[in-house]
Amino acid sequence: MSIVQTIRFKIEHKYFAGFLQAAIDESGVRGSVEQNGKTITLILSEEDPVALERFSAYTQKYLPHSIFLGEITTQRAEIEPKAERFRSPAYALAPCPRCLEEITDPASDRYLDDTVVCTHYSNDEAYEDRDATYFSPHYNGNDTVLLCDASKVRELFLVTDEEIKALFSIEKPTLKVTVKDEELKAITGKKFLRVKAPYNVKSVLAALNAKESEISTLFFDEREGEPDVILVQEHLHMIYDNRISVSLEPLHEDPVLNRFLNVRKEAGVSEAIGAYLSRGRGVSFPVANESGVKKAIVFQEFSLRRTLAQMRSDSRRKRLLENFSERFPETAEKLNESSDESIDLFTTIALILGLDEPGFEALSDKSLEFHGNGGLKIDMQFNEGDFDYAAMIGSIMSFRLAGTDAHYLAYSIFEAYGDMVVSVLGQLKRQFKIDSFLLMGDLFANSVLFSRILSKFQISKPYFSDRIALDG
């Protein structure tokens, strides 16, 4: 008899199966592991109970968690392990638990060795990470915090068990979390910070040195290609293309339609409607059916100059602008002096709300400060086939004039985006008779929007890719 485990792994990467093969090798159990796409099959013979115990002890100590790990089913069956030994390619992974033991144990021959490369996932070659990142104990506006002392994670941040598991997974993604420590809030001036656990040998050594000096965090500017993730409930998705995400196939010359078609292929559907909400690529709703693929709806690019001109051409909105200028003269001056090249939609909104910092990140962070239920009704409508930015900006100005708290207004804006997406997809469903919905774009990095989609999406279950990043 054998123990047979079927493991759903949400990506084709072979390193997790490789770690299992290493556990088989180290424990001496007669076993095998194979991977077919996103399914890993582990077979362990029960003929040697002592070897099985060694395997169990090894995996409990050294098998890393993965953000791609899915459902695991276990059964006993009359089946023999395969003879072939599993091999994995090299991947850009963080040091595994065995590597960390070698580097951080003073009794180890490889203590503080900066040349350690992971060879513990049955990889024929090793990935060498060349990293020029500078870590500092002093905050200088850096975008990311390196968590140097894992035992302090709950003292420093308000994090869930799932967020902790993701932070310390073998992929070491970056998460935006709520700051709990008052000193850290004072140092950075922020209530939410991007946090990362040590992700390569250099950062491990930097963290170890800081911890020995009783420093719990270091600050750094994250290099390109590191995985950023959004984690809402049990939904974890990568925001931008990174070192562990799947590369897109060249299916279309338009980058929006290309990502849409790649996600459609992954979802295994022939017809689909998409919602692409992106800071860099705008808002659009692509459709794929027997006639081909196209963008059924495309929001025109936001122009502050055009939006203000449209508001001035309407008597009611003109008066609103005048009232806003009287109440908030400095903000009005900044808006009137800004060029379309220097200010986008989210920077405009952040200015109207009076936020200290401009842009999407500041607006997104502000929305997370509201912990109630139900937002204000922000105008998210269309006018003569185009999205009506003047109506949207006008309603935000009206609520600001009414004294609405900035965090409540920011929350309401992202909630309104979610409601608008659900409404448009419902209309497209009726028009095209399609009920598969694929969602993409970096605006979903905002958890208010993401949560709103999950709670309001009653027409069909929305599909977010596990292996393809939301945006490029």
Disulfide bonds with the S-S distance in Angstrom:
none
